Amino acid sequence: MDSLAAKFIVFDGPDGCGKTTQRDLLAQHLREQGLDVVTCKDPGGTEVGDRIRHILLDFDLSEMDVRCEALLFMASRAQLVGRVIQPAIEQRKVVLCDRFVSATCAYQGAAGHDMQNIIDLAPYAIGDTWPDLTIVLDVEVKTGFERIGRKPHHTGPTRRRAGKNRKRNAGQHGMFDDALTDAMEARPIEFHRKVRQNFISLQNTPTRTGAGAGGCEYPAPVALIDTTNSPGPEAVHQEVLRVIEQQFAT
């Protein structure tokens, strides 16, 4: 694990995948190994970023253009990189982050926006600070919903409500653990299935060599771990350790 010094690792995935749990389990494990670890979340993680997160969590975003929403995510991310992630890397600490650019690709991509455009926008916010590894914890949508106590909705009963708030529901509200339940339930399950497929497609995108399965070129390593039938967080944690050992073996 000594090779993880100054490394930046992101946990991401569909709602209910257990990313925060796995981030914290890895942080505990690495600290027990004597490594200095910094944990953070995106969006947020700084005073300025938390203010932006508050705007994004505001229940009524009906007047916000989806491009404005994307830029707000990138603004929070810029502050996080500049004030937390990059300084920690320079001090040779391990940085573990809950979501990053991969989440914007998955959620706003599911809303119909070009994932490659999102990736092309990211360097203005993060510079060259791409993760050394993004671990996507995959989970079947209904299973993920069950884990967090959310009811899956199809387009039938909630179509009018979701349509009325189309603009506010076009971005990433589904990625927030602390968003109001009503806002999440207004999103059809088909949207979350697209989110999941976008996350899976990131694993299939070659680095700087052309478009992959998702029609984009994600410029950082991505590993996929299936958690749908996992017996519990500890089993997933062991798989996380295996993936990390494989990725950073010296």
N, C-alpha and C positions, 0 to 999 in steps of 0.2 A: 504493500500500500504506500510505500515511500514515494513511488513514482507519481502519486496523485498531488503532490505539493504543487501549487500554482495552477491547478486544473479547475476548469469551470464546467460543471455538470448540471444539466437541466432535467427535471422530471415533468412530463406532460402526458396528456391523454384525455379521453372523453370524460364527461362528468361521472363520478363514482368509481374512477379507476384506482383511487388510493394513492395518488401522487404525493400529497402532503405527508401521509403516513410513511411512505417509503423514503422520502427526503429526510425525514426526522430519524428514521431507523438507521439510515446510512450515516447521518451526522453523528449519531451516538456511537456507532461502530468505529468510525474513523477517529473520533476523539479518544476512544478507548485504546486505539493504536498509537496515540501520541501526536496525532495531526491537529493542526489548528484549522478549524472549520467555521465558515461563515454561511448562514442560511438566509435566504431572502425570498420574496415573492414578487411576481410581475402580473398585473400592474401594482404599484405601491412600493413599499420598502424604504421610502424616504419621506421626509415631511412634505416636500413638494409632490412627490408621487402619490402619497396618500390623499392629498387634496384632489388630484386628478382622478384617482380611484373613486372618490366620493362623488364626483361629477358623473362618472360612468355608471355608478350604482344608483344614481337618482332614478326614481321610478318612471318619471315622465321625460323621456328623451324623444318625444314625437317630432320636435322641431330640429333635431340634430341630423345633419347630413351624414351619411355613412362614411364619407371621406374625412369629415371632421372627427368622427369617432376613431378612425384608424390613426389619425395624426395624434390624437390624445393618448392612445396606447403607446405610440412611438415616443411621445414627449415624456411620459412617465418612465419609459424604458431608458431613455437618454440620461435622465437624472439618476436612475438606479445604476447604470453602468459607470457614470462619471463619479458618483459619490460612494458607491459600495463595491461593485464588482471589480472594476479595474484596480482601485487601491488595494483590495484584498489580494488580487493576483500578484501585484507587484511586491507584496509582502510574503509571497509564497504560501498563502493560505489556500485551502480548498474551498471553492464556492459552490454551494448547492442551491439551485433556484427552482421555485415552484412556478412553472410556465415561463415562456419567452416568445420569441418571434414565431416559433412553431405553432403556438396557440392562435395567433392572429391569422396565420395561413389556414388553419383548420376551420376556425369559426367564421371568419369573414369570407373565406373561400366557399364555405357551405351556403353563405348568403348570396353567392353568385359573383363574387369579386375575383379578379384574376390573381392567383397566388403568386405568380412570378412578379407582378407589380408590387405586391407586399414585400417580397424578398428584395427587390431592387430599391425600395424605399428604406429598408432597414439600416443600411450602412451610414446614412446621414445621422441616425440616432445612436447607433452602437459602434460605429467605426469598424475596426477589425475584430471586435470582441464577440466573435461567434463561440458558442459552446464547444468544448473539446469533445463532448458527447451529450446527445439528447436521448434520454430513455423514455420511449413512449410506452406507457402501460395500457395495453389494449383491453377493452372489455365490451361485451355485447351490450347494446344500448339498454335493453330492458333489465339486464342484470345490474348495470350501473345505477339505473333509476331505483331499483329495489334497495340497493345498498345505502342510498342517501334518503330514502323515504319519499321519493317523488313519483307521482302517478304519470305514466306515459299517456300522451294524448295524440290522437290522429287528427287529421284536418277537419273531421266532421263537426263535433260539438263546439270546438273552439275557433272555428274558421273566422267567424265574425269578429271575435275579440282580437285574434291575431292580426287579421286584416286591418282592423281599425288602428292598430298600433304598429303597422308594418315597418315604418322607419325605425322606431325604437327597438324593434325586435330583429332588425336585419344584421346586427353586429354580433357582439360576443357575450350578451347577457348570460347565456347558458354556461359560461366558464366560471362564474362567480359562485363561491360557496356561501357568501353572505348576502346575495341578492334576494329580494322578496320572492316567495314561492309562486305567487300569482303571475309574476312576470315570466318565470321559467315555464309554468304550466301552459302558458299561451303559445309556447313553441311546439310545433308538431314533431312527432317522433321521427318523421322523415328527415327533418333538418338535422337531428342528432346523428342519424345514420350517415348523412353526408359528412358531418364532422368526423365521425369515426373513420370513414374511408379516406378522408384527407390526411388524417394522422398516419394511417397505414401507408399511404402513397409517399409520404416523406421518406420512409425507409427505402423506397425503391428509386429515389432520385439520385443519379450519379453526381459526384462532387465536381463542379466546374467543367463538366464534359457534355452537357446537353440536357434536354428536358427528359424527365422521368415519367412514371406512370401517372403522376398527378398533374402533368403539364407544367411543372416548375423544376427549378434547379436549386435545391436546398444546399447551401454551401457549408455544411457541417455534418459530421457523422451522426447517424440515427440508429438506435437499436430498438427493436420491438419485443416486448414481453407480453405474452397472453396471460391475463389474470382472470378470465371469465370463469374457469373451472378450478381455480386455485383453492386449496383447503384453508388458506388464511394468509395474513400479512407476512408471517415469518417465512413461509414457503416462497413468497414473492421476493422477500428480502434476500434469501439465499440465491435466487436467480439473478437478482441485481448484482450481487457480489461476483457471481460467475461472469456476467457480461462485462463488468468493470475490469476484472482480472484479465479477461481476454482482450479488451480494448487497449489497456495500458501496460500489458506485459512488456518487460524490458529484456 
